[in-house]
Amino acid sequence: MGSFFKLNRKCRCLILLKGLLMKKKPLCKSLATSSSHYWKKKSTVRYDEPGQEKYRRSIHCLSSCKGGSESLQSLQEEDNVLYGPESKPSAEIKSKLNGMCFPLINPIKSSLTEKTVQGKPLKISLKRNNLASISAVLQQTVPLKQAFYLERWKQRMILELGNDGFAEYTKKLFEQGKLFHSALENLLLNEETSLKGQEEDSSVSGALASVQHVLQDVTGVRVLESAVQHENLHYRGIVDCVAKYRGTLCVIEWKTSEKSKPFLQNTFDSPLQLAAYVGAINHDENYNFQVGCGLLVVAYKDGSPAHPHYIDTELCSQYWNKWLIRLEEYKEKKKHNATE
């Protein structure tokens, strides 16, 4: 019986190694169908074909006879040696998260009372240090599928505009983004006299018009364009805004787009970025309050009504877990590059 198990285990491994596709002779005695017969028919071999009867009996024997579970376990162990462990993303995610153990909400941080904060919103300057920026982490851990589409878009734009034209296009987008954020900051501070320069840019004026209905629901601004860092996970960023949206304290992230993004999944990594800000504020001693929710606002340059995507605490926690995985990937890549 022992030799029978070994023979069938080797047959199974050879089948998995695509021996039937690469060789024109039988792999072992357990396979009654010759490979030449297989190539003549050029059809997919199924378990219900006569030539596979011995193979079916072998599997049945392994799974039903005494000691079968141990034999199946040994087959699995042998597979792990040959091909590596079975890919189980959910288990891998749990393993990484259990190793990090950093919740979104800081359990030891006292909460700020709900009374109105006096004075201007908090604005902390960014200090240059060795901490990873949130944008760098996301850029360097882009999933392959997303990276493929980004690269395809880039190449299409280069074909249309040329290298210099594309560089100018991206530079202009960056400058427009800065103007838009500056104009929003002035609006939220009620400094309307400073808006003339920004409104002269049609794309900025269109984006400002786009968010007007959202701004009506934003009150009690506490933070504007302020640096934040997670003191345990060692990353940093600049938060656009922390304020109440319809009565709930949120981290607010403003985005501009030329294409409509009515659904949260259309915003790619922006929810992860927002969750990273939420977690950082909750673990930064410069902020004596905590936030559990987020608001991602997509404004349109043509003035179309912006899409506000509200992210409650439960959903924010899900994006926080995804952010932790991306952060871990970034650190592993950095460590690997340092050892090369």
C-alpha positions in Angstrom: 0.0 0.0 0.0 2.9 2.4 0.8 4.4 2.0 -2.7 0.9 2.5 -4.2 0.6 5.9 -2.4 4.1 6.9 -3.5 3.4 6.0 -7.1 0.2 7.9 -7.3 1.7 10.9 -5.5 4.4 11.0 -8.1 1.9 10.7 -10.9 -0.1 13.6 -9.4 2.9 15.8 -9.2 3.9 15.0 -12.8 0.4 15.8 -14.0 0.5 19.1 -12.2 3.9 19.8 -13.9 2.1 19.6 -17.2 3.9 16.4 -18.2 1.0 15.4 -20.4 1.5 18.6 -22.4 5.3 18.3 -22.8 6.0 14.6 -23.4 4.7 12.0 -25.9 4.9 9.0 -23.7 3.0 7.7 -20.7 4.1 9.3 -17.4 3.5 6.2 -15.2 1.6 3.0 -15.1 -1.3 4.6 -13.2 -2.3 6.4 -16.4 -3.9 4.0 -18.8 -4.3 6.5 -21.6 -1.1 7.0 -23.7 0.0 10.5 -24.5 0.1 9.7 -28.2 -3.6 8.9 -28.0 -4.1 12.1 -26.1 -2.3 14.2 -28.8 -4.3 12.5 -31.6 -7.6 13.4 -30.1 -6.5 16.9 -28.9 -9.4 16.9 -26.4 -9.6 17.7 -22.8 -9.2 14.7 -20.6 -12.0 14.3 -18.1 -12.4 12.1 -15.1 -15.3 10.2 -16.6 -13.2 8.9 -19.5 -12.1 5.2 -19.3 -8.4 6.0 -19.2 -8.8 7.8 -16.0 -10.5 5.1 -14.0 -7.3 4.0 -12.1 -6.6 7.6 -11.3 -10.1 8.1 -9.9 -9.8 4.9 -7.8 -6.4 6.1 -6.4 -8.0 9.4 -5.3 -10.9 7.5 -3.7 -8.6 5.2 -1.9 -6.5 8.0 -0.6 -9.5 9.9 0.7 -11.4 6.9 2.2 -9.1 4.3 3.5 -7.6 4.3 7.0 -4.7 6.7 7.2 -6.0 8.5 4.1 -6.1 11.9 5.7 -2.4 11.6 6.6 -1.6 10.6 3.0 -3.6 13.6 1.7 -1.7 15.8 4.1 1.6 14.5 2.9 0.5 15.2 -0.7 -0.3 18.8 0.3 3.1 19.1 2.0 4.8 17.8 -1.1 2.8 20.3 -3.3 4.1 23.1 -1.0 7.6 22.1 -1.6 7.1 21.9 -5.4 5.0 24.9 -5.9 5.0 26.9 -2.7 2.1 27.4 -0.3 -1.4 27.7 -1.7 -2.3 31.4 -2.4 -4.9 32.6 0.1 -5.1 36.4 0.1 -7.5 36.6 3.0 -5.3 34.6 5.3 -2.2 36.5 4.2 -4.0 39.8 4.9 -5.0 38.6 8.4 -1.4 37.5 9.1 0.0 40.8 8.2 -2.6 42.8 10.1 -2.2 40.7 13.2 1.5 41.4 13.1 1.0 45.2 12.9 -1.8 45.5 15.5 -2.6 49.2 15.0 -6.3 50.1 15.2 -7.8 53.0 13.3 -9.1 54.6 16.6 -6.5 55.2 19.3 -7.8 53.5 22.5 -5.6 55.6 24.8 -6.2 59.0 23.3 -8.7 61.3 25.1 -11.4 62.8 22.9 -12.0 66.5 22.4 -15.4 67.7 23.7 -18.0 68.6 21.1 -17.9 72.3 22.0 -16.8 74.7 19.2 -13.0 75.1 18.9 -12.1 78.8 19.3 -9.7 80.6 16.9 -8.4 79.6 13.5 -8.2 76.0 12.3 -5.0 74.2 13.2 -2.3 74.3 10.5 1.0 72.6 11.2 3.9 73.0 8.8 5.4 69.8 7.3 8.8 68.9 8.7 11.1 67.1 6.3 12.2 63.8 7.8 12.8 60.2 6.9 9.2 59.2 7.3 7.5 57.8 4.2 4.8 60.0 2.7 1.4 58.6 2.1 1.5 59.4 -1.6 4.9 57.7 -2.0 3.6 54.5 -0.3 0.6 54.3 -2.6 2.6 55.1 -5.7 5.2 52.5 -5.1 2.7 49.7 -4.2 0.2 50.2 -7.0 -1.6 46.9 -7.8 -0.5 45.4 -11.2 -3.9 45.9 -12.9 -4.1 49.5 -11.8 -0.5 50.1 -12.8 -1.2 48.6 -16.3 -4.1 51.1 -16.9 -2.1 54.0 -15.6 0.8 53.2 -17.9 -1.5 52.7 -20.9 -3.1 56.1 -20.2 0.3 57.7 -19.9 1.5 56.2 -23.2 -1.7 57.3 -24.9 -1.3 60.9 -23.7 2.4 60.9 -24.8 1.4 59.8 -28.2 -1.1 62.6 -28.4 0.9 65.4 -26.7 4.5 64.3 -27.1 6.9 63.9 -24.1 7.3 67.7 -23.6 3.5 68.2 -24.0 2.7 65.5 -21.4 5.2 67.0 -19.0 3.6 70.4 -19.4 0.1 68.8 -19.0 1.0 67.1 -15.7 2.7 70.3 -14.4 -0.5 72.3 -15.2 -2.6 69.8 -13.4 -0.4 70.1 -10.3 -0.6 73.9 -10.3 -4.4 73.8 -10.8 -4.7 71.5 -7.8 -2.7 73.8 -5.6 -4.8 76.8 -6.7 -8.0 74.9 -6.0 -6.9 73.9 -2.5 -5.8 77.4 -1.8 -9.1 78.8 -2.9 -11.0 76.3 -0.8 -8.9 77.2 2.2 -9.7 80.9 1.7 -13.4 80.1 1.4 -13.4 78.0 4.6 -11.6 80.8 6.4 -14.1 83.3 4.9 -11.3 85.2 3.3 -13.2 86.0 0.1 -10.9 88.9 -0.9 -8.1 86.5 -1.7 -10.1 84.6 -4.3 -9.7 86.9 -7.3 -6.5 85.3 -8.6 -7.8 81.8 -8.3 -11.1 82.5 -9.9 -9.4 83.9 -13.0 -8.4 80.3 -13.9 -11.5 78.8 -15.5 -10.7 75.3 -14.3 -10.4 76.5 -10.7 -13.6 78.6 -10.9 -15.4 75.6 -12.3 -14.2 73.3 -9.5 -15.2 75.9 -6.9 -18.7 76.1 -8.4 -18.8 72.3 -8.4 -18.3 72.1 -4.6 -20.7 74.8 -3.5 -23.5 72.5 -2.5 -21.1 70.4 -0.5 -19.6 73.4 1.3 -23.1 74.2 2.6 -23.0 71.1 4.7 -19.4 71.7 6.0 -19.2 73.4 9.4 -16.8 73.7 12.4 -13.5 73.5 10.5 -10.8 72.4 12.9 -7.8 71.6 10.6 -6.8 73.0 7.2 -3.8 72.0 5.1 -2.0 70.6 8.1 0.9 68.1 8.5 0.2 64.9 10.3 2.2 61.8 11.1 1.6 58.4 12.6 4.0 58.1 15.5 4.0 54.3 15.6 3.8 53.4 11.9 6.1 56.1 10.8 4.4 57.7 7.9 3.3 61.3 7.2 1.1 63.5 5.0 -0.8 66.7 4.7 -4.5 66.7 5.6 -6.7 68.9 3.4 -9.4 69.5 6.0 -11.0 68.2 9.2 -14.5 69.6 9.8 -18.1 68.5 10.4 -20.0 67.2 7.4 -23.8 67.2 8.2 -22.9 67.2 11.9 -20.3 64.4 11.8 -16.6 65.1 12.3 -14.7 63.9 9.2 -11.3 64.1 7.5 -12.2 65.8 4.1 -10.2 65.2 1.0 -10.8 67.4 -2.0 -10.1 65.9 -5.5 -10.6 67.4 -9.0 -11.5 65.3 -12.1 -12.3 65.8 -15.7 -14.3 62.5 -15.7 -17.4 61.8 -13.6 -16.8 59.6 -10.6 -20.2 58.9 -9.0 -19.1 55.8 -7.2 -16.4 55.3 -4.6 -14.7 52.5 -6.6 -14.1 55.0 -9.3 -11.6 56.9 -7.1 -8.9 54.2 -7.1 -6.6 54.7 -4.0 -8.1 57.9 -2.7 -10.1 56.1 0.1 -6.9 54.4 1.3 -5.2 57.8 1.4 -8.1 59.2 3.4 -8.0 56.3 5.8 -4.3 56.8 6.3 -5.0 60.4 7.3 -7.7 59.4 9.7 -5.4 56.9 11.4 -2.5 59.3 11.5 -4.6 62.1 13.2 -5.8 59.6 15.8 -2.2 58.7 16.7 -0.6 62.1 16.4 -0.1 64.0 19.7 -0.5 67.3 18.0 -4.2 66.6 17.6 -6.2 66.3 20.8 -9.2 64.8 19.1 -10.1 61.7 17.1 -11.9 61.2 13.8 -13.7 58.1 12.7 -15.2 59.1 9.3 -14.1 60.6 6.1 -15.5 62.5 3.1 -14.0 62.3 -0.3 -15.2 65.1 -2.5 -14.7 64.8 -6.3 -15.0 68.3 -7.9 -15.4 68.8 -11.7 -13.6 71.5 -13.6 -16.7 72.2 -15.8 -18.7 73.2 -12.8 -20.9 70.0 -12.7 -22.1 69.2 -9.1 -19.3 67.5 -7.2 -19.8 63.9 -5.9 -19.3 63.7 -2.1 -18.5 60.2 -1.0 -19.1 59.7 2.7 -17.1 57.0 4.4 -18.4 55.9 7.8 -16.3 54.3 10.5 -16.9 50.7 9.5 -16.0 51.4 5.8 -13.1 53.5 6.9 -11.8 50.7 9.0 -11.8 48.4 5.9 -9.8 50.9 3.9 -7.5 51.3 6.9 -6.7 47.6 6.8 -5.9 47.8 3.1 -3.7 50.8 3.8 -1.8 48.8 6.4 -1.1 46.1 3.9 0.2 48.6 1.3 2.4 50.2 4.0 3.8 46.8 4.9 4.5 46.1 1.2 6.3 49.4 0.9 8.5 48.7 3.9 9.3 45.2 2.6 10.3 46.6 -0.8 12.4 49.3 0.8 14.2 46.7 3.0 14.7 44.4 0.0 16.2 47.2 -2.1 18.5 48.2 0.8 20.0 44.6 0.9 20.7 44.4 -2.8 
